[in-house]
């Protein structure tokens, strides 16, 4: 058996949507450097942290499209905000750094990225292209629409428009419960709803870890569940341990589950000997 270890962020939302050109962030009088940082992080989180923001359009100061930022239409650039930080995904590398409020603007950066190389030169160039349009003192507005849109104006006048997708915390109204699930390699047939049809389902059991990250106690019994863990695609032939968040869904439809599962991280992945 061979193992490969693989290595999200979330924040509760108190979102106030506006349709004006700029959105000033609320700020409290600073009482100390520590409380000032906490207040700034809370303000950014309240305005932006309840959504994943995916790039929809990008135009320069003259109104021309910025093609260099739109080279991955199947996986557009995404911004996430939590704990006083901004994170960028779907570039070549993961990019992140501090963000804080400054009146009607933000202070972003410095931003740092991982150092992975990408085969496609256009994707490789995304890191620098998005970083220089995020760092500095951009202004922003959250447009009142369904879904909401974030309009980001960079220091050089470029305007980026992002579409918001609610985070699980926003969608389900809370942080959820952190659970570790071991997913067996083979799937089994089960009934996923009121329909009599059988579908391939996952075999899962709950496992436990201590504070040091070591397995502890006996695993739970194997159970079947529909392949409905958001963010996870099962690959037959591999047994995985997942860190997931479990959300209770109030008043679900009669033919739907009362629980939502959202992938947080793949902890272990093991090829099963055949």
N, C-alpha and C positions, 0 to 999 in steps of 0.2 A: 504494500500500500504506500502510495506516495502522497505527500502533503504539499499544498501550496497555500501560503498565508496571503491573504489579501487585506488590504486596508480599504456629516450632514449637518445641516444645522437648522435650528428651529428657534422660534421665539413667539410668545403670545402677542396678540395684536390689540391695540386700541386705536384703530385707524380712523383718521378724520379725513375724508375725501374732499377735495376742493377742485374747482375748475379754473382758478386764476393762474397767472403766469409763474408765480413762485409760491412756495409753501414755507413760511417761517416755522422753525421748530420751537416749541416752548422751552424756556430755560428758567431755572430757578437761580436766585442769587447764590454764587459760590460761597460755601462756608469753609472749604478746604480743598486742596488739590484732589483728594480722594473723592469727596462728594461731588465735586465738579465733574469728574470723569464719569461717575455713576449717573448723574443727571443727564449728561450728554448722551451716554449709551442708551438710557431709557427713552430719551426723546427720539433718537434715530429709530429705535426698535418700534416705538409707538407709531411712527409715520410709515415705516417701510418693512418692518420685520415680519408681518403676517403673510407675505406673499413671496413666491419665487418669481423673479422678474426676468422674462425672456425677451431678447432683442427682436423687435418687429421691423424697425426701420432706422436708418442712419443717414443723415445728410450733413454736408459740411456747411460752413458759414454762408456760402453762396447758394445753398439749396440743392447742391448736386449729391446724388447718392454716393455713399462711401462703400464701394464694392468690397474692399478689403475686410470689412467687418461682417459681411454677409455670406461668407464662403461655405458655411455649414447650414444650409436651410433645414436639414433634417435634425440638427442639434444646435439650435441658435445659442449664442452667448447668453449666460444666465447670471444674474446678480442675486445674492442673498445677504441679508443683514441680521446680525445677532451679536449680543454682548459687546457692542461698540466696535464691531469689525464688519468689513465688507469682504465677501468671497465671490470669486468669478470662476465659473465652470464652463465646460465645453469650448475652451480655447485649447491650445496644445497642452499647457500645464495648468495646474490649479494655482490660482493667484489670490492672495489675500493681504489684508493690512488694516490698520486702524481707520475709523471714521468717526467724526464728532461734529456736533452742530456749531455753527458760527453765524448767528443771526438768521438771515434768509438764505444762507449758503451752508455747504458742508466743508469740512477739512478732511481730505482723503489722502492717505499715504503716510510714509512710503509703503508701496506695495511690493511684495516679494512673491516669487513663484518657485515651483519645483523645477527640476532641471532635466526633464525628459525631452528627448528629441522626437520629432514627428516626421514621418516620411514625406507627407505632402507639404511643400514649401509654403503654400497659401495658409494652411493651418498653423504651421510653425510661426508665421508672421503675425498671427492673431494676438499673441501675448503682448508684443510691443504696441500693436495698434490699439488694443483696448486699454492698456495700462496708461498710455499718455493722454487718453481722453477721460480717465477717471481721476487720476491724481490731481491735486491742487485744490481749488476752491470752486467747484461747480455749483450751479443752482439747479433746483429741481422742482417739479410740480407733479402731484398725483391727480390725474384727471378723473372726474366723476363719470364713470362709464361702466358698462358691464361687458367684459371684465374691466377692472380699472387699468389705467395706463400711467406709467411713470415717464415723464419727459425730462431728460437729463441734458443740461446745457453745459458743455465742457468749457474750460478756460479759453480755448481758441475759437469758440463760437459754434463748434459742431453740435448738432442736436441728435440725440439718440432717444428712440421711443421703445419702451419695454412694455410688454403685456403681463399683467399679474395673474398668477395661478395661486389660489389659496394654499398655504402650507397645511399639513394634516392638523396641526394645532388649531388653526383658524377654522378649518372645515368641520372638525369634530368637537371643538369647544374646550380643549384642554391639552395638557402635555402628554396624556396617555401613560400606559404602564410599560416599562421596559421588561422584555421577556427574551430568553434565549431559546431558540428552537433548533433541534437537530432534524434535518430533512434527509430522509433515506434516498438512495439512488433510484430504485425502481418506483414507478407510480402504480397505483391501483385504481380500479374502477369504483366509483361511488356516485351517489345521487346528490347533486350540488344544490338543488332547489326543489320546489314542489313538482317539477317535471319528472316523469318516470324515466327519462333518458339517463343513462349512466355516462359519466365523463371521467377522463383520467384525473385522479386526485393525488395529492402528496401524502406520504406517510411521515408524520412528524411526532416528536416527543420533546417535552420540555427538559432542559438541562440547566445546571446551576454553576455559577462561578463565584469564587471568593474575591476579597478586595485585591488580592495579588494577581487575579486573572487566571487562577487555577480551578479546574473542575472540582466541585465538591458535592457530596451526597450522591444518592442514586438518581438516575434519570427517571422521568415519568414513563407511563405506558405509551406505546405507539398508538396513534390515532390517525384517522384520515381527515383531510380538509381539502376543499377546492383550491386550485392553484391561483389564489387571489391575494397573494402577498404583494402589495404595491411596490414596484421597483425591483422585483426579483423575477428572474426567468430561470426556471429549473432546467438543468442539463442532465439527462439520464446518464447514469454511469458515474456520477459524483455524489458523494454524501457531504452535505454542507452543514455548518453550524452558523445560524443567523442571529444577529441581534436585531430584534424588531420591536416596534411599539404597537401596543394593543389599545384600540380605542372602542369604547362602547358607543353604539349608534342608537340614540333615543327614537322610538317610534319608527322602526324600519318598515318597509313594505312587507306584506305577508310572505312574499316569495324571496325575500332578501335576508342576508345575515344581519344579526344585531351586533356584530363585531367587525371592525376593520383592522387589517394588519398592514403595517408599513415597514419596509426594510430600512434599517438604520445602518447596518454594516454586515458584511460577510466576515465571520471570525475565522473559520477554518473551511478548507475544501480538500476532500480526499477522494482520489480515484479508487473505485471499487474494483478489486481483482475479479476477473471473469474466468 
